[in-house]
Amino acid sequence: MTILQEDSEPRLVEHHHSGLSTTFRGIEHPLSTSDAPFHQFRGIKYASIPARFRQSKLQTIYPPVTDATQHGPICPQPNGRLLVEELLFGVPEDRLPKQTLKQDEFECLNLNITCPAGLTQSSRLPVMIWIHGGGDRGSGSHWMYDAGPLVRKSVELGTPIILVTFNFRIGLLGFAGNTMIREDNKAAGDEGTGNYGLRDQQRCLEWVSQNILGFGGNPDNVTLFGASSGAADIICHLFSKANALNPMFARAIVQSPVFEPTLPDVSAAGWQLSRVMSTLQATDMTSLRALKVEKLLGLGAHIRHIDDGVFFREGWMNHFSHQHKGAARSSRSTSQKPHPPYYGNSLLPPSLHIAGHRHSSRSGSRLGTPRSRSRSRSDQGDTPEQPSTLQPLIIGDSSSESLLWSLPVSLWTSPAVVRRVKAICQSVTKSSNILRAYDISSATPEEEIVPHVLELVNDARCAWVTDCIAQNTKEERGGHGVWRYVFDQEGPHRNIPHHAADLMYLFDTCPLPDSISSPSSDQACPDMFFDGPFDVDDDDSGADSDFCFKDRDQDDLEWETIPVDEYSYTKVRDAMQSAWIAFASGNDPWRDDKVFVFGPEGETGERPTTLLNGRRRQNIWKSALEPLGYQLVSKLGAELSRGPCS
């Protein structure tokens, strides 16, 4: 873990950007050393907001000197509460870094650039852009997303990167929509309605595409990565019309995506918004815009992406239906463009790789950069609804994502769960399959019902959906170009896997427990404690295992866990950072016909895909979830996750 100390005045640095005719004044990052110097430019405005519930406009004009020494304002959100990630981490509140970020509805579109020192336009380093999660809370400037440790790691590996974090509109400010707002936006010349947060993200991508070269980055080698609702945003970009016509990123990493059950159209979204407007006594655009922003915070927590008929490409929801290999895809348009040719582990021929995108590769294989602005759409033979390119993708989840909703789930009783499942399924057969698969009945003991519901919520809201997207995107890419992982490593404080635990390892910025220390050389098999039973039947096909067992009768063994020590923390952190950086640099992170495991107990490495049958409940998905279909499964997961009062 890296603790960032900014008590002393940071050393100022300057970088002239000829394309923008400005000199950015930033700071030398606190982790910078003489051997690995790197800088950070904070709070750079990338777009402006002309009015509430309007699409943002790209920022192109800057003063001769631009102050980039402080984080810019973030999107307004409720104060006085820890972020969900901070609560999940289990870190004592008095050990969390203290940070105060200004909030401003109209000045929140800004970004932070962390990059090695001494870059020029000819450096053309890979660029990574982080999309933060948190739903209606959070920001890209939060201390947990500081890019210093990850950029430093890239320098140590000899494959330096530039990392961009940024802020965008969230909550009601970022995703409200109805027919009244649509007409207002149309009159102003805006395209589509709602999805303002997603459009802000597109503006950031546009800004990076046009200007990152001036910081030494390669605009044709950009990797999006994000977690939770940020990962869901990336999936929206992958399936957007804008990405089909003019992709502005080369590849993507999707970590534990969390979707709302349905993406409403404008009319359905308006029904949700109407309840908020009624509460606030807002009847038209004038009164809606006249409301103090504080009155909008915390409202419409479940209002997010809108299928407005403009943002998404045709047939995008097909990726959420589960189909087995060899199954016919009758629901997919017969005009779907054939799979792109596959060259090694590249989605484009070597001749199309962008100059300056050929770094050394330890694996000897390359990932294609799916950009070619020189070709016209007629040359490509694409329709507006079909993607011209299919970006390589890393995607995965954690074994215990549903701990995110443990509090509302704890309010369920067994009879209430049974009634809700039957009401949603509207089928005796289907509801019986679900209840039987997750061992739920009206007679389930009170102390057992919550773990069973959490398992169902985990699969319905996260694990099964992630698997659907992984399989369908891989098939769309001809069976290659999608890398699957599972993150089952315990969180350092809670000693169990949980949602957002991967962020602690990836960014390496979170305070760690004092108990973490390097194991001594004679501690070959430390004491263990039981945290089971855990139904697992991993088929590692003889792969090396990092587990060790003391002399016990094999029949008495349950799934055992070890408190996270420095060795396991460092091993998982280094494996994850190295894989993400390799992928961003254009290399294969691991074989795409394998699944990579992070944990438990420090285990890392490639494993056969059959491992997923043990690490995840794939057999249950096939028998109980697939017959319901995505819409009902996601509705089931969402309603159960919100508790009996939803």
BELKA-V310931 format. One record per residue. N is the residue number from 1. RES is the residue in one letter. SS is DSSP state (~ for helix, > for strand, _ for the rest). PSI is psi as a letter, one per 40 degrees, with the letter a starting at -180 (NA if undefined). NEAR is the number of other C-alpha atoms within 8 Angstrom. Layout:
BEGIN
n-><N,N>
res-><RES,RES>
ss-><SS,SS>
psi-><PSI,PSI>
near-><NEAR,NEAR>
END
This chain:
BEGIN
n-><1,2,3,4,5,6,7,8,9,10,11,12,13,14,15,16,17,18,19,20,21,22,23,24,25,26,27,28,29,30,31,32,33,34,35,36,37,38,39,40,41,42,43,44,45,46,47,48,49,50,51,52,53,54,55,56,57,58,59,60,61,62,63,64,65,66,67,68,69,70,71,72,73,74,75,76,77,78,79,80,81,82,83,84,85,86,87,88,89,90,91,92,93,94,95,96,97,98,99,100,101,102,103,104,105,106,107,108,109,110,111,112,113,114,115,116,117,118,119,120,121,122,123,124,125,126,127,128,129,130,131,132,133,134,135,136,137,138,139,140,141,142,143,144,145,146,147,148,149,150,151,152,153,154,155,156,157,158,159,160,161,162,163,164,165,166,167,168,169,170,171,172,173,174,175,176,177,178,179,180,181,182,183,184,185,186,187,188,189,190,191,192,193,194,195,196,197,198,199,200,201,202,203,204,205,206,207,208,209,210,211,212,213,214,215,216,217,218,219,220,221,222,223,224,225,226,227,228,229,230,231,232,233,234,235,236,237,238,239,240,241,242,243,244,245,246,247,248,249,250,251,252,253,254,255,256,257,258,259,260,261,262,263,264,265,266,267,268,269,270,271,272,273,274,275,276,277,278,279,280,281,282,283,284,285,286,287,288,289,290,291,292,293,294,295,296,297,298,299,300,301,302,303,304,305,306,307,308,309,310,311,312,313,314,315,316,317,318,319,320,321,322,323,324,325,326,327,328,329,330,331,332,333,334,335,336,337,338,339,340,341,342,343,344,345,346,347,348,349,350,351,352,353,354,355,356,357,358,359,360,361,362,363,364,365,366,367,368,369,370,371,372,373,374,375,376,377,378,379,380,381,382,383,384,385,386,387,388,389,390,391,392,393,394,395,396,397,398,399,400,401,402,403,404,405,406,407,408,409,410,411,412,413,414,415,416,417,418,419,420,421,422,423,424,425,426,427,428,429,430,431,432,433,434,435,436,437,438,439,440,441,442,443,444,445,446,447,448,449,450,451,452,453,454,455,456,457,458,459,460,461,462,463,464,465,466,467,468,469,470,471,472,473,474,475,476,477,478,479,480,481,482,483,484,485,486,487,488,489,490,491,492,493,494,495,496,497,498,499,500,501,502,503,504,505,506,507,508,509,510,511,512,513,514,515,516,517,518,519,520,521,522,523,524,525,526,527,528,529,530,531,532,533,534,535,536,537,538,539,540,541,542,543,544,545,546,547,548,549,550,551,552,553,554,555,556,557,558,559,560,561,562,563,564,565,566,567,568,569,570,571,572,573,574,575,576,577,578,579,580,581,582,583,584,585,586,587,588,589,590,591,592,593,594,595,596,597,598,599,600,601,602,603,604,605,606,607,608,609,610,611,612,613,614,615,616,617,618,619,620,621,622,623,624,625,626,627,628,629,630,631,632,633,634,635,636,637,638,639,640,641,642,643,644,645,646>
res-><M,T,I,L,Q,E,D,S,E,P,R,L,V,E,H,H,H,S,G,L,S,T,T,F,R,G,I,E,H,P,L,S,T,S,D,A,P,F,H,Q,F,R,G,I,K,Y,A,S,I,P,A,R,F,R,Q,S,K,L,Q,T,I,Y,P,P,V,T,D,A,T,Q,H,G,P,I,C,P,Q,P,N,G,R,L,L,V,E,E,L,L,F,G,V,P,E,D,R,L,P,K,Q,T,L,K,Q,D,E,F,E,C,L,N,L,N,I,T,C,P,A,G,L,T,Q,S,S,R,L,P,V,M,I,W,I,H,G,G,G,D,R,G,S,G,S,H,W,M,Y,D,A,G,P,L,V,R,K,S,V,E,L,G,T,P,I,I,L,V,T,F,N,F,R,I,G,L,L,G,F,A,G,N,T,M,I,R,E,D,N,K,A,A,G,D,E,G,T,G,N,Y,G,L,R,D,Q,Q,R,C,L,E,W,V,S,Q,N,I,L,G,F,G,G,N,P,D,N,V,T,L,F,G,A,S,S,G,A,A,D,I,I,C,H,L,F,S,K,A,N,A,L,N,P,M,F,A,R,A,I,V,Q,S,P,V,F,E,P,T,L,P,D,V,S,A,A,G,W,Q,L,S,R,V,M,S,T,L,Q,A,T,D,M,T,S,L,R,A,L,K,V,E,K,L,L,G,L,G,A,H,I,R,H,I,D,D,G,V,F,F,R,E,G,W,M,N,H,F,S,H,Q,H,K,G,A,A,R,S,S,R,S,T,S,Q,K,P,H,P,P,Y,Y,G,N,S,L,L,P,P,S,L,H,I,A,G,H,R,H,S,S,R,S,G,S,R,L,G,T,P,R,S,R,S,R,S,R,S,D,Q,G,D,T,P,E,Q,P,S,T,L,Q,P,L,I,I,G,D,S,S,S,E,S,L,L,W,S,L,P,V,S,L,W,T,S,P,A,V,V,R,R,V,K,A,I,C,Q,S,V,T,K,S,S,N,I,L,R,A,Y,D,I,S,S,A,T,P,E,E,E,I,V,P,H,V,L,E,L,V,N,D,A,R,C,A,W,V,T,D,C,I,A,Q,N,T,K,E,E,R,G,G,H,G,V,W,R,Y,V,F,D,Q,E,G,P,H,R,N,I,P,H,H,A,A,D,L,M,Y,L,F,D,T,C,P,L,P,D,S,I,S,S,P,S,S,D,Q,A,C,P,D,M,F,F,D,G,P,F,D,V,D,D,D,D,S,G,A,D,S,D,F,C,F,K,D,R,D,Q,D,D,L,E,W,E,T,I,P,V,D,E,Y,S,Y,T,K,V,R,D,A,M,Q,S,A,W,I,A,F,A,S,G,N,D,P,W,R,D,D,K,V,F,V,F,G,P,E,G,E,T,G,E,R,P,T,T,L,L,N,G,R,R,R,Q,N,I,W,K,S,A,L,E,P,L,G,Y,Q,L,V,S,K,L,G,A,E,L,S,R,G,P,C,S>
ss-><_,_,_,_,_,_,_,_,_,_,_,>,>,>,>,>,>,_,_,_,_,>,>,>,>,>,>,>,_,_,_,_,_,_,_,_,_,>,>,>,>,>,>,>,>,_,>,>,_,_,_,_,_,_,_,_,>,>,_,_,_,_,_,_,>,>,>,_,_,_,_,_,_,>,_,_,_,_,_,_,_,_,_,~,~,~,~,~,~,_,_,_,~,~,~,_,_,_,_,_,_,_,>,_,_,_,_,_,_,>,>,>,>,>,>,>,_,_,_,_,_,_,_,_,>,>,>,>,>,>,>,_,_,_,_,_,_,_,_,_,_,_,~,~,~,_,_,~,~,~,~,~,~,~,~,~,_,_,_,_,>,>,>,>,>,>,_,_,_,_,~,~,~,~,~,_,_,_,~,~,~,~,~,~,~,~,~,_,_,_,_,_,_,_,_,~,~,~,~,~,~,~,~,~,~,~,~,~,~,~,~,~,~,~,~,_,>,>,>,>,>,>,>,>,>,>,>,>,~,~,~,~,~,~,~,~,~,~,_,>,~,~,~,~,~,_,_,_,_,_,>,>,>,>,>,>,>,_,_,_,_,_,_,_,_,~,~,~,~,~,~,~,~,~,~,~,~,~,~,~,_,_,_,_,~,~,~,~,~,~,_,_,~,~,~,~,_,_,_,_,_,_,_,_,_,_,_,_,_,_,_,>,_,_,_,~,~,~,~,~,_,_,_,_,_,_,_,_,_,_,_,_,_,_,_,_,_,_,_,_,_,_,>,_,_,>,_,_,_,~,~,~,_,_,_,_,_,_,_,_,_,_,_,_,_,>,_,_,_,_,_,_,_,_,_,_,~,~,~,~,_,_,_,_,_,_,_,_,_,_,_,>,>,>,>,>,>,>,_,_,~,~,~,~,~,~,~,~,~,_,_,_,_,~,~,~,~,~,~,~,~,~,~,~,~,_,_,~,~,~,~,~,~,~,~,~,~,_,_,_,_,_,_,_,_,~,~,~,~,~,~,~,~,~,~,~,~,~,~,~,~,~,~,~,~,~,~,~,~,~,~,~,~,~,~,~,_,_,_,_,_,>,>,>,>,>,>,_,_,_,_,_,_,_,_,_,_,_,_,_,~,~,~,~,~,~,~,_,_,_,_,_,_,_,_,_,_,_,_,_,_,_,_,_,_,_,_,_,>,>,_,_,_,_,_,_,_,_,_,_,_,_,_,_,_,_,_,_,_,_,_,_,_,~,~,~,_,_,_,>,>,_,_,_,_,~,~,~,~,~,~,~,~,~,~,~,~,~,~,~,~,~,~,~,_,_,>,_,_,_,_,_,_,>,>,>,>,>,_,_,_,_,_,>,>,>,>,>,~,~,~,~,~,~,~,_,_,~,~,~,~,~,~,~,~,_,_,_,_,~,~,~,~,~,~,~,~,~,~,~,~,_,_,_,_,_>
psi-><i,h,h,h,h,f,d,i,h,i,h,i,i,i,h,h,h,d,d,e,f,i,h,h,h,a,i,h,i,d,e,i,i,d,d,g,h,i,i,h,h,i,f,h,h,e,i,i,h,d,i,h,f,i,i,i,h,h,h,e,h,i,i,d,h,h,h,f,e,i,i,i,i,i,h,h,i,h,i,e,i,i,i,d,d,d,d,d,d,e,h,h,d,e,e,h,i,h,h,h,h,i,h,h,d,e,f,e,g,i,i,h,h,h,i,i,i,f,i,i,d,e,d,f,i,i,h,h,h,h,h,i,a,e,b,e,i,i,i,e,e,i,d,d,e,h,e,d,d,d,d,d,d,d,d,d,e,e,g,i,i,h,h,h,i,i,i,i,h,i,a,d,d,e,e,i,i,a,d,d,d,d,d,d,d,d,d,e,e,i,h,a,i,a,f,d,d,d,d,d,d,d,d,d,d,d,d,d,d,d,e,d,d,e,e,e,i,h,e,e,g,h,h,h,i,i,i,b,d,d,d,d,d,d,d,d,d,d,e,i,d,d,d,d,d,g,h,e,i,d,i,i,h,h,h,g,h,h,i,i,d,i,h,i,a,d,d,d,d,d,d,d,d,d,d,d,d,d,d,e,f,h,e,i,d,d,d,d,d,e,i,h,d,d,e,e,h,e,i,f,d,e,h,b,i,h,g,e,e,d,d,i,i,h,e,d,e,d,e,e,i,h,h,i,h,e,i,i,g,d,e,i,h,e,e,h,h,i,i,i,i,h,h,b,f,i,e,i,i,d,e,e,h,i,i,e,f,g,i,i,h,d,e,e,i,i,h,i,h,g,h,g,e,e,h,i,d,d,d,d,f,i,i,e,e,h,h,d,i,h,i,i,h,h,i,i,i,i,e,f,d,e,e,d,f,d,d,d,d,e,e,i,i,d,d,d,d,d,d,d,d,d,d,d,d,f,h,d,d,d,d,d,d,d,d,d,d,e,f,h,i,e,e,h,i,d,e,d,d,d,d,d,d,d,d,d,d,d,d,d,d,c,d,d,d,d,d,d,d,d,d,d,d,d,d,d,e,f,e,i,e,h,h,h,i,h,h,e,i,i,i,d,d,e,f,i,i,i,h,e,d,d,d,d,d,d,d,f,e,h,h,i,i,d,e,h,i,h,i,i,d,e,g,d,g,i,i,i,i,h,f,a,i,h,h,h,g,h,g,e,f,e,i,i,i,e,i,i,i,i,h,i,h,d,d,e,h,i,h,i,i,h,h,h,i,d,d,d,d,d,d,d,d,d,d,d,d,d,d,d,d,d,d,d,e,e,i,h,d,i,h,e,e,i,h,h,h,h,i,i,f,e,h,i,i,i,i,i,e,e,d,d,d,d,d,i,f,d,d,d,d,d,d,d,d,d,d,d,i,d,d,d,d,d,d,d,d,d,d,d,d,e,i,e,e,NA>
near-><7,8,7,7,6,7,4,5,5,9,6,9,9,8,9,8,11,7,6,9,10,12,11,13,14,15,13,13,11,8,8,11,7,5,4,10,11,13,14,13,14,13,13,10,11,13,13,12,11,9,6,8,11,10,12,12,9,10,9,6,5,9,7,7,9,10,8,13,12,7,10,14,13,16,14,10,10,8,4,4,5,6,9,8,9,9,9,11,13,8,12,6,5,4,7,9,5,4,6,4,8,7,10,10,10,10,12,14,17,15,16,14,11,14,12,14,7,4,9,9,10,6,9,13,11,15,15,13,11,12,15,12,13,12,10,10,11,10,12,12,12,9,8,8,10,10,11,9,12,11,15,13,10,13,12,9,8,6,11,13,15,14,13,13,14,14,13,14,13,12,18,15,11,15,15,14,14,15,9,8,11,12,8,9,15,10,7,6,6,10,8,11,13,14,13,15,11,10,10,14,9,8,13,12,10,10,12,9,11,8,11,12,12,11,12,13,14,14,13,11,14,15,14,13,14,14,15,14,13,14,18,13,10,14,9,9,10,8,11,11,13,9,12,15,10,8,11,11,14,15,13,13,12,16,12,15,14,10,8,9,10,7,9,10,10,13,9,9,14,11,9,10,13,8,8,10,11,9,7,7,6,10,8,7,10,6,9,10,7,6,8,6,8,6,7,10,11,10,8,10,10,5,12,13,9,13,11,11,7,9,10,12,13,6,7,8,6,8,10,10,9,10,9,5,4,4,6,4,6,5,5,8,7,4,4,7,6,4,7,9,8,11,9,6,11,13,17,13,11,8,4,9,11,8,5,7,11,8,8,4,8,5,6,6,10,11,12,14,15,13,11,6,6,4,7,7,9,6,6,8,6,11,6,9,9,11,11,8,9,8,13,12,11,11,14,12,14,13,13,10,13,14,9,9,9,10,6,11,15,8,8,12,8,14,9,10,11,12,8,8,11,11,7,9,11,8,7,8,6,12,12,8,10,10,12,9,9,10,8,13,10,9,6,10,7,8,5,8,13,11,7,11,12,13,10,10,15,14,13,14,15,16,13,11,12,13,8,13,10,11,10,12,10,12,9,8,13,10,8,11,13,14,14,12,12,12,14,12,15,14,14,12,10,9,11,7,15,15,14,12,13,10,8,13,11,10,13,12,14,11,10,9,8,5,5,9,8,7,8,5,5,4,7,5,7,6,5,8,7,8,9,7,6,7,6,7,8,10,8,8,5,4,6,4,5,7,6,5,6,5,4,7,6,5,4,6,8,9,11,10,11,10,8,14,12,10,10,11,12,8,10,15,11,8,10,11,11,11,10,9,11,12,11,14,12,13,14,13,9,9,9,11,8,12,15,12,13,16,12,11,13,14,14,11,7,10,11,11,8,8,13,10,11,13,10,8,10,10,7,9,11,9,9,12,12,10,8,11,10,10,9,10,12,13,11,12,15,12,10,12,13,11,12,11,4,5>
END
